[in-house]
């Protein structure tokens, strides 16, 4: 599925889209910002995995901010989550 189709489904609050796996799709900061804007319209998405992406701290901060507001679990690497604490981005690791 093309990234623009994913954005469309998120904006339209697709009832079947509760988990989004963007791993290894080479998502970048521009796409991360598009995704964060689309999420503002969504109430169903609960978890996003973006392992192996090209997202830098700019894109991570945009996604972390909206995922905190929407209570979405956000993963950039395995057993790792990012939480936006205002001026600070907290990186939280889970033990296996």
Backbone torsions as a table, in degrees:
resi	resn	phi	psi	omega
1	UNK	NA	137.0	-179.9
2	UNK	-72.1	151.0	-178.2
3	UNK	-58.5	-39.9	-179.9
4	UNK	-62.4	-33.3	176.2
5	UNK	-68.2	-37.9	177.1
6	UNK	-63.0	-46.3	178.5
7	UNK	-58.5	-43.6	179.3
8	UNK	-60.3	-44.6	-180.0
9	UNK	-65.0	-37.9	178.9
10	UNK	-66.8	-48.3	179.6
11	UNK	-58.9	-36.3	-178.5
12	UNK	-87.9	9.5	173.5
13	UNK	56.2	47.3	-179.4
14	UNK	-52.7	125.6	-176.7
15	UNK	-66.7	-19.3	-178.0
16	UNK	-93.2	-8.7	-176.2
17	UNK	-99.8	89.7	176.8
18	UNK	-110.2	-18.8	179.3
19	UNK	-130.1	128.1	-178.8
20	UNK	-120.0	117.3	179.4
21	UNK	-107.4	105.0	178.8
22	UNK	-103.2	13.6	-176.4
23	UNK	-58.9	136.5	176.4
24	UNK	60.0	23.9	176.2
25	UNK	-99.3	6.0	179.6
26	UNK	56.3	40.4	176.1
27	UNK	-65.1	136.3	-179.4
28	UNK	-113.1	-174.3	-176.9
29	UNK	-63.2	-39.0	179.3
30	UNK	-61.2	-46.1	179.6
31	UNK	-68.7	-35.0	177.6
32	UNK	-62.7	-40.3	177.5
33	UNK	-67.9	-38.5	175.5
34	UNK	-60.9	-42.8	179.7
35	UNK	-63.0	-44.9	-179.0
36	UNK	-63.6	-37.9	176.9
37	UNK	-66.4	-40.4	179.9
38	UNK	-65.2	-35.0	-177.8
39	UNK	-64.8	-25.6	179.9
40	UNK	-58.7	-25.1	-179.3
41	UNK	-91.8	-3.9	-169.8
42	UNK	-105.1	140.3	176.6
43	UNK	-120.4	-0.6	-173.9
44	UNK	-105.1	-26.3	-176.2
45	UNK	-67.7	128.3	-175.9
46	UNK	-118.7	-21.1	-174.8
47	UNK	-152.1	136.2	177.1
48	UNK	-128.4	128.8	173.1
49	UNK	-112.6	126.4	179.2
50	UNK	-130.9	49.4	-179.8
51	UNK	-71.4	139.8	176.9
52	UNK	73.5	23.7	179.9
53	UNK	-92.2	172.3	177.5
54	UNK	-101.8	20.8	-178.4
55	UNK	-72.9	129.3	176.7
56	UNK	-96.7	-172.5	179.7
57	UNK	-59.7	-28.6	178.3
58	UNK	-61.7	-51.8	179.2
59	UNK	-69.7	-37.4	179.3
60	UNK	-62.8	-40.8	-179.6
61	UNK	-64.5	-42.5	178.3
62	UNK	-60.9	-45.2	179.7
63	UNK	-69.8	-38.9	-179.7
64	UNK	-63.9	-39.4	-179.2
65	UNK	-62.7	-51.6	-178.1
66	UNK	-70.5	-33.9	180.0
67	UNK	-69.0	-31.3	176.3
68	UNK	-68.8	-44.4	179.3
69	UNK	-62.1	-42.4	-176.2
70	UNK	-91.0	0.2	-179.2
71	UNK	57.5	47.6	177.8
72	UNK	-102.8	133.4	175.4
73	UNK	-77.3	130.1	-173.7
74	UNK	-124.7	126.1	-177.5
75	UNK	-127.2	129.9	176.5
76	UNK	-106.4	-25.5	173.5
77	UNK	-140.8	165.8	-179.2
78	UNK	-62.7	138.7	177.5
79	UNK	57.7	38.9	-174.3
80	UNK	-149.4	134.9	177.9
81	UNK	-135.3	157.6	179.6
82	UNK	-121.3	134.3	178.4
83	UNK	-127.0	130.5	178.8
84	UNK	-82.8	121.0	178.7
85	UNK	-109.5	37.7	-178.3
86	UNK	89.3	-105.2	179.4
87	UNK	-84.4	-5.7	-175.9
88	UNK	-126.0	139.4	172.8
89	UNK	-102.6	120.6	179.9
90	UNK	-92.1	133.4	176.9
91	UNK	-106.7	120.4	-175.2
92	UNK	-114.6	124.9	179.3
93	UNK	-103.5	144.3	173.6
94	UNK	-104.2	140.1	174.1
95	UNK	-80.1	145.0	178.4
96	UNK	-73.9	NA	NA
